[in-house]
Amino acid sequence: MSPKTSKKKNKAGKVLAKGKTESRKEKVLASWRTPEFITYKRNFWWVFLAIVILILVEVYLLYTKQWLASVVFLTMSIAVYRYSKMEPKEVECKITESGIHFGQRFYSFYSLRSYWIIEDILTIEPNRRFAIPINIPLKNVGQEKIIQALGNYIPQQRKKVEELVSKITRLLKL
């Protein structure tokens, strides 16, 4: 093939058309549909209390002439409000022989350290030093099925407790 040709060869030597990739069927060990993230139901009193706290903090910041802190707090409050109004998309989650597919994202088993399951949430710890754990809701999926699918690839942390940030987020319904 000349250097100007845009066709590629795969491992078997078969020529692939331009822009095409060879599709290799992977064995799916577990598959389910789940929301992208967890949402919490907030009642009238939760919203009322949040607004009262927002007003009190803003009044204090303006009274003490902390203009920048006031703008930052108000901007942060608007961002939290907008995020709380987002509806999660229903995505497909698959555990295959090479890793975990969560919607459009893929996590290779080589990049994952361990996992644990608490409160029907699969939490995966990446290998990277300062990486945030990945939380995947286990909506209508048996934990045994997930444990069996992941068992040969990454270790399970059995005595892991819910992290402080996750616990505060869940309790405050954020």
N, C-alpha and C positions, 0 to 999 in steps of 0.2 A: 504494500500500500504506500502511496506517496504521502509526503508530509501535509499536502494540501487537502487530502481526503479527511472528512470529518467522521468517518465510521470508526467504531472501536471494536476491539476483540475482547471477548470474555475469557475466562480461564479455560474453557473447553475449546477455544479457538473459533467460536462462532462469531460472525460479524453482526454487530448490533446497529440498527439504524440511528441516525442522528437524533440526539435528545432522548433516546429510549434507554431504559435500564432493564437489566435482566431481573425478572421477578422470581425470587426464590421463596417457596412456601415454607414458612416456619411453623413448627408445631405449637399450637396455642394450648397452654396449660390451664388457664382460667380466663374467663371473659365475662364482663358485666357492664351495664350502663349505670352511670352515677352522675350526680351534679358536680360541676367544676369545683365548687367550694361549699362550705357549710353555711346555711343561713339560720338565723334565730328569729322567732316570733317575738315582737316587742309590743307590749300593751300600751294603753294610753298613759299610765303612770310612769312608765319607763321614759317615754318621749317627753312628758311634762317635766320630769326631774332633770333630764338632759338639757332641756331649754333653760330651766331655772339656773342650773350650774353654769351654762354658757353665759347667760346674762350677768350673773354675779362675778364671774371671772373677768368678763369684758369691762364691767363697771370698775372693778378694782384696778385693772391694768390702765384704764383711761384716767382714773383718779390719781394714780401714782405717776402719771405721765410716761408710761412705758409704751410708747407708740409702736415701736417695732415688735415688741412682744404681743401687743394687741392685734396687730395685723397678722402676725404668724399664727396666733391662736385662732383667730377668725378664719383664716385660710385653711388651717388644719381641720377645723370644725366642719367647714363646707365640704372638704375632701372626704371626711368620714361619713357625712350625711349622704353624699353622692354614692359612695361605695356601698353604704347600707341599703340603698334603693336598687342596686344592681340585682338582676335575677340571674342565677347561675344557669349556664347552658348544660344540657344533658350531653355528656361525652361518653365515648366508649373507652373502657379500660381493659387492657389485655396483658397477661403475663405470658411471655413466650420463652423459648430456650435461650434467647440472647438478652432479654431485658424486660422492662415494663413500659408499655405504651399507655399514656394517660392523655387522651385527646390527641392533640397534635404534637405533644412532647414525647420524647423517648429517653429512657434512662437505662443505660447499659449496666449489666450486673457488675462489670469491672469498675464502674464509677460509684458503686453503692457499698457501704460498710455493713449495715445491719438493718433490721426492721423490728417493729413491735406493733401490737394491736391493742388499743385502749378505746373503750366506748364506741365500738364499731367504726373506728378510724384507723386505717393502715398508715403508719408513720414510717418513712424510709429515711435513713441517715446516709447522706452522701459521704464520699471519701474526702472531699475537699475540706480544708481546715476550718474555714469560717462559713461554710454553707448552711443554709437554713434547711431544716428537715422538711421533707415533702409529705403532705397530708392528703390521703386519698380516702374519701368516704366509702364505706362498704355497705352500700344500700342494697338490701335484700340478697346478700351473699353470705354463705356460711364461712366462718373463720377457718374451719378445718380445711376447706378447699384452698384457701389462700396459703395457709401454713404448709400444706402439702405441695403446692405449686412452687413456693419460694424455698422450701427446705433444702433442696440440692444445690442452691446457687448462692444464697447469702444467709448468714446466721440470724436467728431470732433472739432478741433480748427478752427473756421471759419475765424478769422482775423489774422491768422499766416502769417508772411512774410518769404520770402526765407532767409535762414541763410547766414551769410556773407561768410563762407567758401564755401558753395554751389554756391553762386553767383560768387565768384572769380574763382572757378574751371570751371564754365560754361563759363564765359567771356574769360578766358585764354585757353579754349578748352582742359583742362587736363583730 
